[in-house]
Amino acid sequence: MGDRSNETAKEFWETIKQHEMKKIASDHWKGYESIIPKKKYLQTKSETFTVEG
């Protein structure tokens, strides 16, 4: 979708935020920390490695 800039993270969030999601898992990329609401954000590699493969 783009590089790993904060702008790309913002664009990504704007694209998905209208969907009902209980949790959003990502790696430890700092760009997501300030954009995704903390109550929905799960920062862990254990939940992302299967989709990355």
All heavy atoms as atom14 arrays in JSON, in Angstrom:
{
  "sequence": "MGDRSNETAKEFWETIKQHEMKKIASDHWKGYESIIPKKKYLQTKSETFTVEG",
  "atom14_mask": [
    [1, 1, 1, 1, 1, 1, 1, 1, 0, 0, 0, 0, 0, 0],
    [1, 1, 1, 1, 0, 0, 0, 0, 0, 0, 0, 0, 0, 0],
    [1, 1, 1, 1, 1, 1, 1, 1, 0, 0, 0, 0, 0, 0],
    [1, 1, 1, 1, 1, 1, 1, 1, 1, 1, 1, 0, 0, 0],
    [1, 1, 1, 1, 1, 1, 0, 0, 0, 0, 0, 0, 0, 0],
    [1, 1, 1, 1, 1, 1, 1, 1, 0, 0, 0, 0, 0, 0],
    [1, 1, 1, 1, 1, 1, 1, 1, 1, 0, 0, 0, 0, 0],
    [1, 1, 1, 1, 1, 1, 1, 0, 0, 0, 0, 0, 0, 0],
    [1, 1, 1, 1, 1, 0, 0, 0, 0, 0, 0, 0, 0, 0],
    [1, 1, 1, 1, 1, 1, 1, 1, 1, 0, 0, 0, 0, 0],
    [1, 1, 1, 1, 1, 1, 1, 1, 1, 0, 0, 0, 0, 0],
    [1, 1, 1, 1, 1, 1, 1, 1, 1, 1, 1, 0, 0, 0],
    [1, 1, 1, 1, 1, 1, 1, 1, 1, 1, 1, 1, 1, 1],
    [1, 1, 1, 1, 1, 1, 1, 1, 1, 0, 0, 0, 0, 0],
    [1, 1, 1, 1, 1, 1, 1, 0, 0, 0, 0, 0, 0, 0],
    [1, 1, 1, 1, 1, 1, 1, 1, 0, 0, 0, 0, 0, 0],
    [1, 1, 1, 1, 1, 1, 1, 1, 1, 0, 0, 0, 0, 0],
    [1, 1, 1, 1, 1, 1, 1, 1, 1, 0, 0, 0, 0, 0],
    [1, 1, 1, 1, 1, 1, 1, 1, 1, 1, 0, 0, 0, 0],
    [1, 1, 1, 1, 1, 1, 1, 1, 1, 0, 0, 0, 0, 0],
    [1, 1, 1, 1, 1, 1, 1, 1, 0, 0, 0, 0, 0, 0],
    [1, 1, 1, 1, 1, 1, 1, 1, 1, 0, 0, 0, 0, 0],
    [1, 1, 1, 1, 1, 1, 1, 1, 1, 0, 0, 0, 0, 0],
    [1, 1, 1, 1, 1, 1, 1, 1, 0, 0, 0, 0, 0, 0],
    [1, 1, 1, 1, 1, 0, 0, 0, 0, 0, 0, 0, 0, 0],
    [1, 1, 1, 1, 1, 1, 0, 0, 0, 0, 0, 0, 0, 0],
    [1, 1, 1, 1, 1, 1, 1, 1, 0, 0, 0, 0, 0, 0],
    [1, 1, 1, 1, 1, 1, 1, 1, 1, 1, 0, 0, 0, 0],
    [1, 1, 1, 1, 1, 1, 1, 1, 1, 1, 1, 1, 1, 1],
    [1, 1, 1, 1, 1, 1, 1, 1, 1, 0, 0, 0, 0, 0],
    [1, 1, 1, 1, 0, 0, 0, 0, 0, 0, 0, 0, 0, 0],
    [1, 1, 1, 1, 1, 1, 1, 1, 1, 1, 1, 1, 0, 0],
    [1, 1, 1, 1, 1, 1, 1, 1, 1, 0, 0, 0, 0, 0],
    [1, 1, 1, 1, 1, 1, 0, 0, 0, 0, 0, 0, 0, 0],
    [1, 1, 1, 1, 1, 1, 1, 1, 0, 0, 0, 0, 0, 0],
    [1, 1, 1, 1, 1, 1, 1, 1, 0, 0, 0, 0, 0, 0],
    [1, 1, 1, 1, 1, 1, 1, 0, 0, 0, 0, 0, 0, 0],
    [1, 1, 1, 1, 1, 1, 1, 1, 1, 0, 0, 0, 0, 0],
    [1, 1, 1, 1, 1, 1, 1, 1, 1, 0, 0, 0, 0, 0],
    [1, 1, 1, 1, 1, 1, 1, 1, 1, 0, 0, 0, 0, 0],
    [1, 1, 1, 1, 1, 1, 1, 1, 1, 1, 1, 1, 0, 0],
    [1, 1, 1, 1, 1, 1, 1, 1, 0, 0, 0, 0, 0, 0],
    [1, 1, 1, 1, 1, 1, 1, 1, 1, 0, 0, 0, 0, 0],
    [1, 1, 1, 1, 1, 1, 1, 0, 0, 0, 0, 0, 0, 0],
    [1, 1, 1, 1, 1, 1, 1, 1, 1, 0, 0, 0, 0, 0],
    [1, 1, 1, 1, 1, 1, 0, 0, 0, 0, 0, 0, 0, 0],
    [1, 1, 1, 1, 1, 1, 1, 1, 1, 0, 0, 0, 0, 0],
    [1, 1, 1, 1, 1, 1, 1, 0, 0, 0, 0, 0, 0, 0],
    [1, 1, 1, 1, 1, 1, 1, 1, 1, 1, 1, 0, 0, 0],
    [1, 1, 1, 1, 1, 1, 1, 0, 0, 0, 0, 0, 0, 0],
    [1, 1, 1, 1, 1, 1, 1, 0, 0, 0, 0, 0, 0, 0],
    [1, 1, 1, 1, 1, 1, 1, 1, 1, 0, 0, 0, 0, 0],
    [1, 1, 1, 1, 0, 0, 0, 0, 0, 0, 0, 0, 0, 0]
  ],
  "atom14_positions": [
    [[0.81, -1.19, 0.0], [0.0, 0.0, 0.0], [0.86, 1.26, 0.0], [0.4, 2.3, -0.39], [-0.92, -0.02, 1.21], [-1.81, 1.16, 1.28], [-3.06, 0.91, 2.52], [-3.62, 2.57, 2.63], [0.0, 0.0, 0.0], [0.0, 0.0, 0.0], [0.0, 0.0, 0.0], [0.0, 0.0, 0.0], [0.0, 0.0, 0.0], [0.0, 0.0, 0.0]],
    [[2.09, 1.11, 0.43], [2.97, 2.27, 0.47], [4.17, 1.99, 1.33], [4.43, 0.86, 1.73], [0.0, 0.0, 0.0], [0.0, 0.0, 0.0], [0.0, 0.0, 0.0], [0.0, 0.0, 0.0], [0.0, 0.0, 0.0], [0.0, 0.0, 0.0], [0.0, 0.0, 0.0], [0.0, 0.0, 0.0], [0.0, 0.0, 0.0], [0.0, 0.0, 0.0]],
    [[4.92, 3.05, 1.6], [6.1, 2.89, 2.45], [5.65, 2.82, 3.91], [4.48, 2.78, 4.22], [7.07, 4.05, 2.21], [6.44, 5.41, 2.49], [5.37, 5.47, 3.14], [7.03, 6.42, 2.07], [0.0, 0.0, 0.0], [0.0, 0.0, 0.0], [0.0, 0.0, 0.0], [0.0, 0.0, 0.0], [0.0, 0.0, 0.0], [0.0, 0.0, 0.0]],
    [[6.6, 2.83, 4.82], [6.26, 2.71, 6.24], [6.28, 4.07, 6.94], [6.65, 4.2, 8.1], [7.22, 1.72, 6.91], [6.96, 0.3, 6.43], [7.87, -0.72, 7.05], [7.68, -0.95, 8.46], [6.77, -1.76, 9.01], [5.92, -2.39, 8.24], [6.7, -1.92, 10.31], [0.0, 0.0, 0.0], [0.0, 0.0, 0.0], [0.0, 0.0, 0.0]],
    [[5.8, 5.08, 6.22], [5.73, 6.42, 6.8], [4.44, 6.59, 7.6], [3.5, 5.8, 7.47], [5.78, 7.47, 5.69], [4.59, 7.4, 4.91], [0.0, 0.0, 0.0], [0.0, 0.0, 0.0], [0.0, 0.0, 0.0], [0.0, 0.0, 0.0], [0.0, 0.0, 0.0], [0.0, 0.0, 0.0], [0.0, 0.0, 0.0], [0.0, 0.0, 0.0]],
    [[4.4, 7.63, 8.42], [3.18, 7.92, 9.17], [2.03, 8.27, 8.23], [0.88, 7.96, 8.52], [3.42, 9.05, 10.17], [4.23, 8.61, 11.36], [4.42, 7.42, 11.58], [4.74, 9.56, 12.1], [0.0, 0.0, 0.0], [0.0, 0.0, 0.0], [0.0, 0.0, 0.0], [0.0, 0.0, 0.0], [0.0, 0.0, 0.0], [0.0, 0.0, 0.0]],
    [[2.33, 8.9, 7.13], [1.29, 9.25, 6.15], [0.63, 7.99, 5.59], [-0.59, 7.93, 5.44], [1.88, 10.1, 5.02], [0.83, 10.63, 4.07], [-0.24, 11.49, 4.75], [0.1, 12.25, 5.67], [-1.42, 11.39, 4.35], [0.0, 0.0, 0.0], [0.0, 0.0, 0.0], [0.0, 0.0, 0.0], [0.0, 0.0, 0.0], [0.0, 0.0, 0.0]],
    [[1.41, 6.98, 5.28], [0.86, 5.71, 4.8], [-0.01, 5.07, 5.87], [-1.09, 4.55, 5.58], [1.98, 4.75, 4.38], [2.7, 5.34, 3.3], [1.45, 3.41, 3.94], [0.0, 0.0, 0.0], [0.0, 0.0, 0.0], [0.0, 0.0, 0.0], [0.0, 0.0, 0.0], [0.0, 0.0, 0.0], [0.0, 0.0, 0.0], [0.0, 0.0, 0.0]],
    [[0.42, 5.11, 7.12], [-0.37, 4.56, 8.22], [-1.71, 5.28, 8.33], [-2.76, 4.65, 8.5], [0.39, 4.65, 9.54], [0.0, 0.0, 0.0], [0.0, 0.0, 0.0], [0.0, 0.0, 0.0], [0.0, 0.0, 0.0], [0.0, 0.0, 0.0], [0.0, 0.0, 0.0], [0.0, 0.0, 0.0], [0.0, 0.0, 0.0], [0.0, 0.0, 0.0]],
    [[-1.7, 6.6, 8.2], [-2.94, 7.37, 8.24], [-3.87, 6.99, 7.1], [-5.08, 6.83, 7.29], [-2.64, 8.87, 8.19], [-2.02, 9.41, 9.45], [-1.66, 10.87, 9.28], [-0.84, 11.35, 10.45], [-0.36, 12.72, 10.26], [0.0, 0.0, 0.0], [0.0, 0.0, 0.0], [0.0, 0.0, 0.0], [0.0, 0.0, 0.0], [0.0, 0.0, 0.0]],
    [[-3.33, 6.87, 5.9], [-4.13, 6.48, 4.74], [-4.74, 5.09, 4.95], [-5.92, 4.86, 4.64], [-3.28, 6.48, 3.48], [-2.92, 7.86, 2.99], [-2.0, 7.82, 1.78], [-2.1, 6.87, 0.97], [-1.18, 8.73, 1.65], [0.0, 0.0, 0.0], [0.0, 0.0, 0.0], [0.0, 0.0, 0.0], [0.0, 0.0, 0.0], [0.0, 0.0, 0.0]],
    [[-3.95, 4.17, 5.48], [-4.43, 2.82, 5.75], [-5.59, 2.85, 6.74], [-6.64, 2.24, 6.53], [-3.29, 1.95, 6.28], [-3.72, 0.57, 6.68], [-4.17, -0.33, 5.75], [-3.67, 0.18, 8.01], [-4.58, -1.61, 6.12], [-4.07, -1.09, 8.39], [-4.52, -1.98, 7.44], [0.0, 0.0, 0.0], [0.0, 0.0, 0.0], [0.0, 0.0, 0.0]],
    [[-5.43, 3.59, 7.85], [-6.48, 3.68, 8.85], [-7.75, 4.29, 8.26], [-8.86, 3.82, 8.53], [-6.01, 4.46, 10.07], [-7.08, 4.59, 11.09], [-7.7, 5.72, 11.49], [-7.7, 3.53, 11.83], [-8.66, 5.45, 12.43], [-8.68, 4.1, 12.66], [-7.52, 2.15, 11.87], [-9.47, 3.35, 13.51], [-8.31, 1.41, 12.72], [-9.27, 2.0, 13.53]],
    [[-7.62, 5.33, 7.47], [-8.8, 5.95, 6.85], [-9.53, 4.95, 5.95], [-10.76, 5.01, 5.84], [-8.39, 7.19, 6.04], [-7.99, 8.37, 6.89], [-9.09, 8.84, 7.82], [-10.25, 8.96, 7.38], [-8.79, 9.09, 9.0], [0.0, 0.0, 0.0], [0.0, 0.0, 0.0], [0.0, 0.0, 0.0], [0.0, 0.0, 0.0], [0.0, 0.0, 0.0]],
    [[-8.81, 4.04, 5.34], [-9.41, 3.03, 4.47], [-10.19, 1.98, 5.25], [-11.24, 1.52, 4.8], [-8.31, 2.34, 3.63], [-7.63, 3.34, 2.87], [-8.89, 1.31, 2.69], [0.0, 0.0, 0.0], [0.0, 0.0, 0.0], [0.0, 0.0, 0.0], [0.0, 0.0, 0.0], [0.0, 0.0, 0.0], [0.0, 0.0, 0.0], [0.0, 0.0, 0.0]],
    [[-9.71, 1.6, 6.43], [-10.33, 0.48, 7.15], [-11.19, 0.87, 8.34], [-11.94, 0.04, 8.84], [-9.27, -0.53, 7.62], [-8.36, 0.08, 8.69], [-8.47, -1.08, 6.46], [-7.52, -0.93, 9.44], [0.0, 0.0, 0.0], [0.0, 0.0, 0.0], [0.0, 0.0, 0.0], [0.0, 0.0, 0.0], [0.0, 0.0, 0.0], [0.0, 0.0, 0.0]],
    [[-11.14, 2.1, 8.8], [-11.78, 2.45, 10.08], [-13.3, 2.3, 10.09], [-13.89, 2.15, 11.15], [-11.38, 3.85, 10.52], [-12.0, 4.97, 9.72], [-11.54, 6.29, 10.25], [-12.25, 7.42, 9.53], [-11.79, 8.71, 10.04], [0.0, 0.0, 0.0], [0.0, 0.0, 0.0], [0.0, 0.0, 0.0], [0.0, 0.0, 0.0], [0.0, 0.0, 0.0]],
    [[-13.95, 2.28, 8.95], [-15.4, 2.15, 8.94], [-15.86, 0.71, 9.18], [-17.02, 0.46, 9.44], [-16.01, 2.68, 7.63], [-15.78, 1.82, 6.42], [-14.45, 2.09, 5.73], [-13.63, 2.85, 6.19], [-14.25, 1.46, 4.59], [0.0, 0.0, 0.0], [0.0, 0.0, 0.0], [0.0, 0.0, 0.0], [0.0, 0.0, 0.0], [0.0, 0.0, 0.0]],
    [[-14.95, -0.25, 9.11], [-15.29, -1.64, 9.35], [-15.33, -1.93, 10.85], [-14.57, -1.37, 11.62], [-14.28, -2.57, 8.68], [-14.25, -2.41, 7.2], [-15.23, -2.88, 6.37], [-13.35, -1.79, 6.4], [-14.94, -2.58, 5.12], [-13.81, -1.91, 5.11], [0.0, 0.0, 0.0], [0.0, 0.0, 0.0], [0.0, 0.0, 0.0], [0.0, 0.0, 0.0]],
    [[-16.22, -2.84, 11.25], [-16.31, -3.21, 12.65], [-15.18, -4.19, 12.98], [-15.11, -5.28, 12.42], [-17.65, -3.86, 12.94], [-17.87, -4.13, 14.4], [-19.24, -4.7, 14.67], [-20.18, -4.39, 13.93], [-19.35, -5.48, 15.62], [0.0, 0.0, 0.0], [0.0, 0.0, 0.0], [0.0, 0.0, 0.0], [0.0, 0.0, 0.0], [0.0, 0.0, 0.0]],
    [[-14.3, -3.79, 13.85], [-13.14, -4.62, 14.22], [-13.01, -4.61, 15.73], [-13.04, -3.56, 16.34], [-11.87, -4.04, 13.6], [-11.86, -4.02, 12.1], [-10.47, -3.03, 11.46], [-11.16, -1.39, 11.55], [0.0, 0.0, 0.0], [0.0, 0.0, 0.0], [0.0, 0.0, 0.0], [0.0, 0.0, 0.0], [0.0, 0.0, 0.0], [0.0, 0.0, 0.0]],
    [[-12.85, -5.79, 16.3], [-12.64, -5.87, 17.75], [-11.2, -5.53, 18.09], [-10.93, -4.82, 19.04], [-12.99, -7.26, 18.26], [-14.46, -7.54, 18.19], [-14.78, -8.9, 18.74], [-16.27, -9.14, 18.62], [-16.68, -10.41, 19.15], [0.0, 0.0, 0.0], [0.0, 0.0, 0.0], [0.0, 0.0, 0.0], [0.0, 0.0, 0.0], [0.0, 0.0, 0.0]],
    [[-10.26, -6.08, 17.31], [-8.84, -5.85, 17.53], [-8.13, -5.73, 16.18], [-8.54, -6.34, 15.19], [-8.19, -6.99, 18.31], [-8.63, -7.12, 19.73], [-8.03, -6.02, 20.58], [-8.45, -6.18, 22.03], [-7.97, -5.12, 22.86], [0.0, 0.0, 0.0], [0.0, 0.0, 0.0], [0.0, 0.0, 0.0], [0.0, 0.0, 0.0], [0.0, 0.0, 0.0]],
    [[-7.05, -4.99, 16.18], [-6.19, -4.85, 15.01], [-4.79, -5.22, 15.47], [-4.25, -4.62, 16.4], [-6.2, -3.42, 14.47], [-7.62, -3.02, 14.08], [-5.23, -3.28, 13.31], [-7.79, -1.56, 13.83], [0.0, 0.0, 0.0], [0.0, 0.0, 0.0], [0.0, 0.0, 0.0], [0.0, 0.0, 0.0], [0.0, 0.0, 0.0], [0.0, 0.0, 0.0]],
    [[-4.21, -6.24, 14.86], [-2.86, -6.68, 15.23], [-1.87, -6.19, 14.2], [-2.13, -6.21, 13.0], [-2.81, -8.2, 15.31], [0.0, 0.0, 0.0], [0.0, 0.0, 0.0], [0.0, 0.0, 0.0], [0.0, 0.0, 0.0], [0.0, 0.0, 0.0], [0.0, 0.0, 0.0], [0.0, 0.0, 0.0], [0.0, 0.0, 0.0], [0.0, 0.0, 0.0]],
    [[-0.73, -5.73, 14.67], [0.35, -5.32, 13.78], [1.69, -5.63, 14.44], [1.76, -5.98, 15.61], [0.26, -3.83, 13.44], [0.83, -3.05, 14.46], [0.0, 0.0, 0.0], [0.0, 0.0, 0.0], [0.0, 0.0, 0.0], [0.0, 0.0, 0.0], [0.0, 0.0, 0.0], [0.0, 0.0, 0.0], [0.0, 0.0, 0.0], [0.0, 0.0, 0.0]],
    [[2.73, -5.45, 13.64], [4.07, -5.59, 14.2], [4.36, -4.36, 15.07], [3.47, -3.59, 15.37], [5.09, -5.78, 13.08], [5.12, -4.62, 12.1], [4.47, -3.58, 12.36], [5.78, -4.74, 11.06], [0.0, 0.0, 0.0], [0.0, 0.0, 0.0], [0.0, 0.0, 0.0], [0.0, 0.0, 0.0], [0.0, 0.0, 0.0], [0.0, 0.0, 0.0]],
    [[5.58, -4.17, 15.43], [5.94, -3.08, 16.34], [6.29, -1.79, 15.6], [7.16, -1.05, 16.02], [7.08, -3.52, 17.26], [6.66, -4.63, 18.16], [6.02, -4.41, 19.35], [6.73, -5.97, 18.02], [5.74, -5.57, 19.92], [6.16, -6.53, 19.13], [0.0, 0.0, 0.0], [0.0, 0.0, 0.0], [0.0, 0.0, 0.0], [0.0, 0.0, 0.0]],
    [[5.57, -1.5, 14.55], [5.81, -0.29, 13.78], [5.2, 0.91, 14.51], [4.02, 0.94, 14.8], [5.22, -0.44, 12.39], [5.41, 0.76, 11.51], [6.45, 1.63, 11.51], [4.52, 1.22, 10.5], [6.29, 2.59, 10.57], [5.1, 2.36, 9.93], [3.3, 0.78, 10.02], [4.49, 3.06, 8.91], [2.72, 1.49, 9.01], [3.31, 2.61, 8.46]],
    [[5.99, 1.88, 14.8], [5.57, 3.05, 15.58], [4.47, 3.86, 14.88], [3.68, 4.52, 15.53], [6.77, 3.97, 15.87], [7.84, 3.32, 16.7], [7.39, 3.2, 18.13], [8.52, 2.68, 18.98], [8.1, 2.25, 20.27], [0.0, 0.0, 0.0], [0.0, 0.0, 0.0], [0.0, 0.0, 0.0], [0.0, 0.0, 0.0], [0.0, 0.0, 0.0]],
    [[4.41, 3.81, 13.57], [3.42, 4.58, 12.82], [1.99, 4.29, 13.22], [1.14, 5.18, 13.23], [0.0, 0.0, 0.0], [0.0, 0.0, 0.0], [0.0, 0.0, 0.0], [0.0, 0.0, 0.0], [0.0, 0.0, 0.0], [0.0, 0.0, 0.0], [0.0, 0.0, 0.0], [0.0, 0.0, 0.0], [0.0, 0.0, 0.0], [0.0, 0.0, 0.0]],
    [[1.7, 3.05, 13.59], [0.34, 2.69, 13.95], [-0.04, 3.12, 15.36], [-1.2, 3.34, 15.66], [0.13, 1.18, 13.84], [0.11, 0.66, 12.44], [0.77, -0.51, 12.11], [-0.58, 1.3, 11.43], [0.75, -1.03, 10.83], [-0.62, 0.81, 10.14], [0.05, -0.37, 9.84], [0.02, -0.86, 8.58], [0.0, 0.0, 0.0], [0.0, 0.0, 0.0]],
    [[0.92, 3.24, 16.24], [0.64, 3.54, 17.65], [-0.17, 4.82, 17.84], [-1.05, 4.88, 18.7], [1.93, 3.67, 18.45], [2.61, 2.37, 18.71], [3.88, 2.54, 19.52], [4.32, 3.69, 19.76], [4.44, 1.52, 19.91], [0.0, 0.0, 0.0], [0.0, 0.0, 0.0], [0.0, 0.0, 0.0], [0.0, 0.0, 0.0], [0.0, 0.0, 0.0]],
    [[0.11, 5.83, 17.06], [-0.57, 7.12, 17.24], [-1.85, 7.23, 16.42], [-2.58, 8.2, 16.57], [0.38, 8.26, 16.89], [0.75, 8.16, 15.52], [0.0, 0.0, 0.0], [0.0, 0.0, 0.0], [0.0, 0.0, 0.0], [0.0, 0.0, 0.0], [0.0, 0.0, 0.0], [0.0, 0.0, 0.0], [0.0, 0.0, 0.0], [0.0, 0.0, 0.0]],
    [[-2.14, 6.24, 15.58], [-3.28, 6.35, 14.67], [-4.42, 5.4, 15.06], [-5.58, 5.8, 15.08], [-2.81, 6.08, 13.23], [-1.84, 7.18, 12.82], [-3.99, 6.0, 12.27], [-1.02, 6.87, 11.62], [0.0, 0.0, 0.0], [0.0, 0.0, 0.0], [0.0, 0.0, 0.0], [0.0, 0.0, 0.0], [0.0, 0.0, 0.0], [0.0, 0.0, 0.0]],
    [[-4.1, 4.16, 15.36], [-5.13, 3.18, 15.71], [-5.5, 3.36, 17.18], [-4.61, 3.44, 18.04], [-4.62, 1.75, 15.45], [-4.29, 1.58, 13.96], [-5.65, 0.72, 15.9], [-3.62, 0.27, 13.61], [0.0, 0.0, 0.0], [0.0, 0.0, 0.0], [0.0, 0.0, 0.0], [0.0, 0.0, 0.0], [0.0, 0.0, 0.0], [0.0, 0.0, 0.0]],
    [[-6.8, 3.42, 17.49], [-7.21, 3.58, 18.9], [-6.63, 2.48, 19.79], [-6.65, 1.31, 19.45], [-8.73, 3.46, 18.84], [-9.09, 3.83, 17.43], [-7.93, 3.35, 16.59], [0.0, 0.0, 0.0], [0.0, 0.0, 0.0], [0.0, 0.0, 0.0], [0.0, 0.0, 0.0], [0.0, 0.0, 0.0], [0.0, 0.0, 0.0], [0.0, 0.0, 0.0]],
    [[-6.12, 2.88, 20.93], [-5.45, 1.95, 21.85], [-6.34, 0.78, 22.27], [-5.88, -0.32, 22.46], [-4.95, 2.7, 23.08], [-3.81, 3.65, 22.75], [-3.18, 4.19, 24.0], [-2.15, 5.25, 23.76], [-1.27, 5.12, 22.68], [0.0, 0.0, 0.0], [0.0, 0.0, 0.0], [0.0, 0.0, 0.0], [0.0, 0.0, 0.0], [0.0, 0.0, 0.0]],
    [[-7.65, 1.0, 22.4], [-8.54, -0.07, 22.83], [-8.7, -1.16, 21.77], [-9.1, -2.26, 22.07], [-9.92, 0.48, 23.21], [-10.68, 1.09, 22.07], [-12.01, 1.64, 22.53], [-12.75, 2.21, 21.33], [-14.05, 2.7, 21.68], [0.0, 0.0, 0.0], [0.0, 0.0, 0.0], [0.0, 0.0, 0.0], [0.0, 0.0, 0.0], [0.0, 0.0, 0.0]],
    [[-8.34, -0.86, 20.52], [-8.43, -1.84, 19.43], [-7.07, -2.39, 19.02], [-6.99, -3.38, 18.32], [-9.06, -1.2, 18.19], [-10.51, -0.88, 18.35], [-11.08, -0.4, 17.05], [-12.53, -0.13, 17.2], [-13.33, -0.93, 16.31], [0.0, 0.0, 0.0], [0.0, 0.0, 0.0], [0.0, 0.0, 0.0], [0.0, 0.0, 0.0], [0.0, 0.0, 0.0]],
    [[-6.0, -1.77, 19.45], [-4.67, -2.06, 18.93], [-3.95, -3.14, 19.72], [-3.79, -3.04, 20.93], [-3.85, -0.79, 18.91], [-2.54, -0.9, 18.2], [-2.44, -1.52, 16.97], [-1.4, -0.36, 18.75], [-1.23, -1.61, 16.31], [-0.18, -0.43, 18.1], [-0.11, -1.07, 16.88], [1.09, -1.17, 16.23], [0.0, 0.0, 0.0], [0.0, 0.0, 0.0]],
    [[-3.53, -4.19, 19.04], [-2.75, -5.27, 19.62], [-1.41, -5.31, 18.88], [-1.36, -5.59, 17.69], [-3.49, -6.59, 19.46], [-2.8, -7.84, 19.97], [-2.55, -7.75, 21.47], [-3.64, -9.06, 19.64], [0.0, 0.0, 0.0], [0.0, 0.0, 0.0], [0.0, 0.0, 0.0], [0.0, 0.0, 0.0], [0.0, 0.0, 0.0], [0.0, 0.0, 0.0]],
    [[-0.35, -4.99, 19.58], [0.97, -4.91, 18.95], [1.76, -6.16, 19.3], [2.32, -6.28, 20.39], [1.66, -3.65, 19.45], [2.87, -3.29, 18.65], [3.45, -1.97, 19.11], [3.48, -1.67, 20.3], [3.91, -1.18, 18.18], [0.0, 0.0, 0.0], [0.0, 0.0, 0.0], [0.0, 0.0, 0.0], [0.0, 0.0, 0.0], [0.0, 0.0, 0.0]],
    [[1.8, -7.11, 18.36], [2.49, -8.38, 18.61], [2.82, -9.08, 17.3], [2.03, -9.08, 16.38], [1.64, -9.31, 19.49], [2.3, -10.56, 19.63], [0.26, -9.55, 18.9], [0.0, 0.0, 0.0], [0.0, 0.0, 0.0], [0.0, 0.0, 0.0], [0.0, 0.0, 0.0], [0.0, 0.0, 0.0], [0.0, 0.0, 0.0], [0.0, 0.0, 0.0]],
    [[3.98, -9.66, 17.21], [4.36, -10.44, 16.04], [3.65, -11.79, 16.0], [3.44, -12.36, 14.95], [5.87, -10.69, 16.01], [6.72, -9.67, 15.33], [6.25, -9.38, 13.94], [7.18, -9.9, 12.89], [6.93, -9.38, 11.57], [0.0, 0.0, 0.0], [0.0, 0.0, 0.0], [0.0, 0.0, 0.0], [0.0, 0.0, 0.0], [0.0, 0.0, 0.0]],
    [[3.26, -12.29, 17.17], [2.64, -13.62, 17.21], [1.3, -13.67, 16.48], [0.86, -14.73, 16.09], [2.46, -14.08, 18.66], [1.53, -13.29, 19.33], [0.0, 0.0, 0.0], [0.0, 0.0, 0.0], [0.0, 0.0, 0.0], [0.0, 0.0, 0.0], [0.0, 0.0, 0.0], [0.0, 0.0, 0.0], [0.0, 0.0, 0.0], [0.0, 0.0, 0.0]],
    [[0.66, -12.53, 16.28], [-0.61, -12.48, 15.57], [-0.46, -12.06, 14.11], [-1.43, -12.04, 13.37], [-1.57, -11.51, 16.27], [-1.92, -11.91, 17.67], [-2.74, -13.19, 17.76], [-3.51, -13.48, 16.83], [-2.59, -13.9, 18.77], [0.0, 0.0, 0.0], [0.0, 0.0, 0.0], [0.0, 0.0, 0.0], [0.0, 0.0, 0.0], [0.0, 0.0, 0.0]],
    [[0.74, -11.72, 13.69], [0.92, -11.21, 12.31], [1.78, -12.11, 11.43], [1.74, -11.98, 10.22], [1.54, -9.81, 12.31], [2.84, -9.86, 12.9], [0.68, -8.81, 13.07], [0.0, 0.0, 0.0], [0.0, 0.0, 0.0], [0.0, 0.0, 0.0], [0.0, 0.0, 0.0], [0.0, 0.0, 0.0], [0.0, 0.0, 0.0], [0.0, 0.0, 0.0]],
    [[2.56, -13.02, 12.01], [3.53, -13.75, 11.21], [2.89, -14.66, 10.16], [3.46, -14.89, 9.1], [4.52, -14.55, 12.08], [3.95, -15.8, 12.68], [4.14, -17.02, 12.04], [3.22, -15.77, 13.84], [3.63, -18.18, 12.57], [2.7, -16.93, 14.39], [2.89, -18.12, 13.74], [0.0, 0.0, 0.0], [0.0, 0.0, 0.0], [0.0, 0.0, 0.0]],
    [[1.69, -15.17, 10.41], [1.06, -16.08, 9.43], [0.61, -15.35, 8.17], [0.73, -15.9, 7.07], [-0.14, -16.82, 10.04], [-1.06, -15.87, 10.56], [0.29, -17.76, 11.14], [0.0, 0.0, 0.0], [0.0, 0.0, 0.0], [0.0, 0.0, 0.0], [0.0, 0.0, 0.0], [0.0, 0.0, 0.0], [0.0, 0.0, 0.0], [0.0, 0.0, 0.0]],
    [[0.13, -14.13, 8.29], [-0.29, -13.38, 7.1], [0.9, -12.82, 6.34], [0.81, -12.54, 5.16], [-1.28, -12.26, 7.44], [-2.58, -12.81, 7.96], [-0.7, -11.25, 8.37], [0.0, 0.0, 0.0], [0.0, 0.0, 0.0], [0.0, 0.0, 0.0], [0.0, 0.0, 0.0], [0.0, 0.0, 0.0], [0.0, 0.0, 0.0], [0.0, 0.0, 0.0]],
    [[2.03, -12.66, 7.02], [3.23, -12.15, 6.36], [3.91, -13.23, 5.53], [4.66, -12.93, 4.63], [4.21, -11.59, 7.4], [3.69, -10.34, 8.07], [4.59, -9.88, 9.2], [5.54, -10.61, 9.56], [4.34, -8.8, 9.73], [0.0, 0.0, 0.0], [0.0, 0.0, 0.0], [0.0, 0.0, 0.0], [0.0, 0.0, 0.0], [0.0, 0.0, 0.0]],
    [[3.66, -14.5, 5.86], [4.29, -15.61, 5.16], [3.6, -15.9, 3.91], [3.72, -16.02, 2.84], [0.0, 0.0, 0.0], [0.0, 0.0, 0.0], [0.0, 0.0, 0.0], [0.0, 0.0, 0.0], [0.0, 0.0, 0.0], [0.0, 0.0, 0.0], [0.0, 0.0, 0.0], [0.0, 0.0, 0.0], [0.0, 0.0, 0.0], [0.0, 0.0, 0.0]]
  ]
}
